[in-house]
Structure formats: C-alpha cells, structure tokens
C-alpha cells in the first residue's frame, strides 16, 4: 500500500478565525460519516451570512480518548444570524504545527503519526484543550471528492520554540 505524502512540517501562528458550520460528535469507529458532513455543508453554504469568501472549508475538531467532535465550517466576518442546525464560534489566535496531507483516507493516520513524531523530536507538546484544524481548499475540491485527499493539518501547541534549522 502506498503511504500518503506528508509535505513539509513547520510551526505557524494563525490569527483568530471566526467560523459557522455543522457539527458532529461520535466514536472513532464512526469516522466514516465525516465525508458526508462536507457534502451537507456544501449544500448549506449559501445559508451562512457574513462569509469571508476565502475559498476554504475549515474542519476544527477536538479528539478525546474515546470520541471526537468534528465541525465542517466556513470562515465568517461575524458570528451572528447562525442558520438553524449550525454552530458558530471563534478559534483563538494560536501556534500550530502544520503539514499538508496528500493521499487516501486510509493514509491520513500515517500523516498524523509523522506529525506527532516530528513534534516529539523537536520538543513541541500538543495543546489538547485547543481545537485542531484541517483546512480544505477549494482548488482541491474535486480531487478530494474522488478520494485523492489534499488538505492542511494544524495541531495546536502549548509553546512555540524558535527554530534553529
């Protein structure tokens, strides 16, 4: 089996992001429902007011020991007039370790493992109180739809180290 490509790992600071979208909570054995969330959000995008028109979908998520809460959202200028059945919130400014994943759904776990190994090697600790992010760009929409996934992963870190390499 071909492994997914983990493209360059770096530390970045992201400014506050305001988002509105749909949420789902379930166990890790139910992760196969996540692709359907993207279709649902795409169908309802026009309902969301104050969109920034940035051509991305942002998928914040919070992993816990036995379950995950996953959101599929669009960035907005203001979190108000939230459509029925959706949620809106702000993701605070934060430092993240980030990379891009390119490959199949089954290969995502490998990309996350490489990202966690890099964090351990360079002394970064994940901030489990903050939301992790997956950012899906419009330019990759069609290849993502057919299972050739390409998206950016951002894992929040507690501290930022000056990189000397």
C-alpha positions as CSV (number, residue, x, y, z in Angstrom):
1,X,0.0,0.0,0.0
2,X,1.3,3.4,-0.9
3,X,1.7,5.8,2.0
4,X,0.2,9.3,2.0
5,X,2.6,12.1,1.4
6,X,3.3,14.4,4.4
7,X,4.5,17.6,2.9
8,X,6.9,19.7,4.9
9,X,6.3,20.3,8.6
10,X,6.5,23.8,10.2
11,X,5.3,25.9,13.1
12,X,3.0,28.8,12.3
13,X,0.9,31.3,14.2
14,X,-2.7,31.6,13.0
15,X,-4.8,34.7,13.9
16,X,-8.3,34.3,15.3
17,X,-10.7,32.6,12.9
18,X,-14.5,33.0,13.1
19,X,-16.5,30.1,11.7
20,X,-20.0,28.9,11.2
21,X,-20.9,25.4,10.2
22,X,-22.2,22.0,11.2
23,X,-21.0,19.7,14.0
24,X,-20.9,16.0,14.7
25,X,-19.9,14.0,17.7
26,X,-19.2,10.3,17.7
27,X,-16.8,7.5,18.4
28,X,-13.7,6.7,16.3
29,X,-15.4,3.7,14.8
30,X,-17.9,6.1,13.2
31,X,-15.4,8.3,11.4
32,X,-16.7,7.1,8.0
33,X,-19.5,9.7,8.4
34,X,-17.2,12.6,8.1
35,X,-17.0,12.8,4.3
36,X,-20.8,13.2,4.3
37,X,-20.5,16.2,6.6
38,X,-18.6,18.0,3.8
39,X,-21.5,17.3,1.3
40,X,-24.0,18.6,3.9
41,X,-22.0,21.8,4.5
42,X,-21.6,22.4,0.7
43,X,-25.4,22.1,0.3
44,X,-26.0,24.7,3.0
45,X,-23.1,27.2,2.4
46,X,-25.4,29.8,0.9
47,X,-27.4,29.9,4.1
48,X,-24.3,31.3,6.1
49,X,-24.2,35.1,6.3
50,X,-21.0,37.2,6.5
51,X,-18.8,34.7,4.8
52,X,-15.3,35.9,4.1
53,X,-15.3,34.4,0.6
54,X,-12.0,32.7,1.4
55,X,-12.2,29.6,-0.8
56,X,-11.8,27.0,2.0
57,X,-13.7,24.8,4.4
58,X,-12.2,24.6,7.9
59,X,-12.7,21.5,9.9
60,X,-11.9,22.1,13.6
61,X,-12.0,19.1,15.8
62,X,-11.5,18.0,19.3
63,X,-10.2,14.5,20.0
64,X,-10.8,12.8,23.3
65,X,-9.9,9.3,24.4
66,X,-13.0,7.6,23.1
67,X,-14.8,10.1,21.0
68,X,-14.3,13.1,18.6
69,X,-16.2,16.3,17.9
70,X,-15.8,17.4,14.3
71,X,-17.0,20.5,12.7
72,X,-17.2,21.4,9.0
73,X,-17.3,25.2,8.8
74,X,-16.8,28.3,6.6
75,X,-14.9,31.3,7.7
76,X,-17.0,34.4,8.5
77,X,-16.5,38.1,9.4
78,X,-19.1,37.9,12.1
79,X,-20.6,35.1,14.2
80,X,-24.3,36.1,14.2
81,X,-27.5,35.1,12.5
82,X,-26.4,31.4,12.6
83,X,-28.6,29.2,10.5
84,X,-30.8,26.6,12.2
85,X,-28.9,23.4,13.0
86,X,-25.5,25.1,12.7
87,X,-23.0,26.4,15.2
88,X,-20.8,29.4,15.2
89,X,-17.7,30.2,17.2
90,X,-14.2,31.9,17.3
91,X,-11.0,29.9,17.2
92,X,-8.5,32.0,19.2
93,X,-5.1,33.0,17.8
94,X,-2.7,30.1,18.4
95,X,0.6,28.5,17.4
96,X,0.2,25.3,15.4
97,X,2.5,22.6,14.0
98,X,1.3,22.1,10.4
99,X,1.7,20.0,7.4
100,X,-0.2,19.0,4.3
101,X,-1.7,15.6,3.7
102,X,-1.9,14.1,0.2
103,X,-3.2,10.6,-0.2
104,X,-6.2,8.4,0.5
105,X,-8.5,8.4,3.5
106,X,-6.7,5.3,4.9
107,X,-3.3,7.1,4.7
108,X,-4.4,10.0,7.0
109,X,-3.4,8.2,10.1
110,X,0.2,7.8,8.8
111,X,0.4,11.6,8.2
112,X,-0.8,12.3,11.7
113,X,1.7,9.8,13.2
114,X,4.6,11.6,11.3
115,X,3.4,14.9,12.5
116,X,3.3,13.7,16.1
117,X,6.7,12.1,15.8
118,X,8.1,15.4,14.5
119,X,6.5,17.3,17.4
120,X,8.2,14.9,19.9
121,X,11.6,15.1,18.1
122,X,11.5,18.9,18.3
123,X,10.0,19.3,21.8
124,X,6.5,20.5,21.0
125,X,3.6,19.5,23.2
126,X,0.1,19.4,21.7
127,X,-2.4,21.6,23.4
128,X,-5.3,19.2,23.9
129,X,-7.5,22.0,25.2
130,X,-7.5,23.7,21.9
131,X,-9.1,22.7,18.6
132,X,-7.0,21.0,15.9
133,X,-7.8,22.1,12.3
134,X,-8.0,20.6,8.9
135,X,-8.2,23.1,6.1
136,X,-9.7,22.1,2.8
137,X,-9.0,24.5,-0.1
138,X,-11.5,24.9,-3.0
139,X,-8.7,24.2,-5.5
140,X,-8.6,20.6,-4.3
141,X,-12.3,20.1,-4.0
142,X,-12.7,17.7,-7.0
143,X,-9.7,15.5,-6.2
144,X,-10.9,15.3,-2.5
145,X,-14.3,14.3,-3.7
146,X,-12.9,11.2,-5.5
147,X,-10.7,10.2,-2.6
148,X,-7.4,11.7,-3.6
149,X,-7.3,13.9,-0.5
150,X,-5.2,17.0,-0.2
151,X,-5.6,19.2,2.9
152,X,-3.6,21.1,5.5
153,X,-3.4,19.8,9.1
154,X,-2.8,22.2,12.1
155,X,-2.2,20.8,15.5
156,X,-2.2,23.4,18.3
157,X,0.9,23.5,20.5
158,X,1.3,24.8,24.1
159,X,4.6,26.6,23.4
160,X,6.4,28.0,20.5
161,X,10.2,27.2,20.1
162,X,12.4,29.3,17.9
163,X,13.6,27.0,15.2
164,X,17.3,26.9,14.6
165,X,17.4,24.8,11.4
